[in-house]
Amino acid sequence: MTTQPGTIALITGAGSGMGRETARLLARDGATVVLVGRRQEALDAVAATIREEGGTALPLAADITRTDDVTRVLDRVRSELGPVDVLVNNAGSASSVLNPQWTPHDEWRQVLEVNLTAVFQLTQAVLPDMLARNTGTIVTVSSLAAVNPNLLGGAAYGAAKAGVRNFMTFLHTTFRNQGLRAITVLPGEADTPILDNRARPPAPEERALMVRPEDVAEAVRLAVALPQRVVLQEMVVAPTRQRDVSADLEISRWAGAPADAKSQT
């Protein structure tokens, strides 16, 4: 089962991790993939790999939190390739301060802008073409932090991922009878570059048992490749083994805290 040849798929956060692997899989299936991310150099490297594997890719650097950038990207895709058939909202961001007692307001806003508002803006941009053609697929990578929020991801990240899960369910219930498939993927702990920014980055032996980017990419590929009459509304992709995160949670509780915070508790 593969993606229909000629499909135009736009993937955000495509320069690394889940976005990169998703783009590679969809390109192997015959889709023309539009790679969107902040770093042109990283996108160019992914595009080169896809072309070496026989696929077609268009790398476009953009800040998806900026409406002007989203408009610029969609205008270019429409003019050069045509309307977007598949949108994969994969880009994500987490705050460095995880405890809401001390999370700076600018960090809170930034996390919600990347994980939630940008998904809304991109969806709003592709929705008219999809509804006009009575077909289209929007996949959003949320997180199990939407279901079980804790200090590993932080307050802002959990709230944003819950919000985007709610938004995707709204799209499903509102537009399914107009041919739109709205799909939420909920990965558990995954070995991606975002782990390097944690209060305690997991050790290599811990990462070895986590979900890998290609595992999530395979789930996205399945959801996209199924016949348009079928929607996998929500998918959980979690590690088989559950590791003990109690020490991580305690370290995360105090990340970014004032120097005298512990003495006040």
Protein Blocks (a to p, Z undefined) as FASTA:
>chain_A
ZZdehiacddehklgcjllmmmmmmmmnopacddddfblklmmmmmmmmmmnopacdddd
ddfkbmklmmmmmmmmmmmnopcfbdcdfbccddfblblklgcfklmmmmmmmmmmmmmm
mmmmmmmmmmmnopacddddddfklmmgcfknomklmmmmmmmmmmmmmmmmmmmmnopa
cddddddddddfklmmpmbdcdfklmmmmccfklmmmmmmmmmmpcfkbccfbacdddfb
acdfklmmmmmmmgoiafklmmmZZ
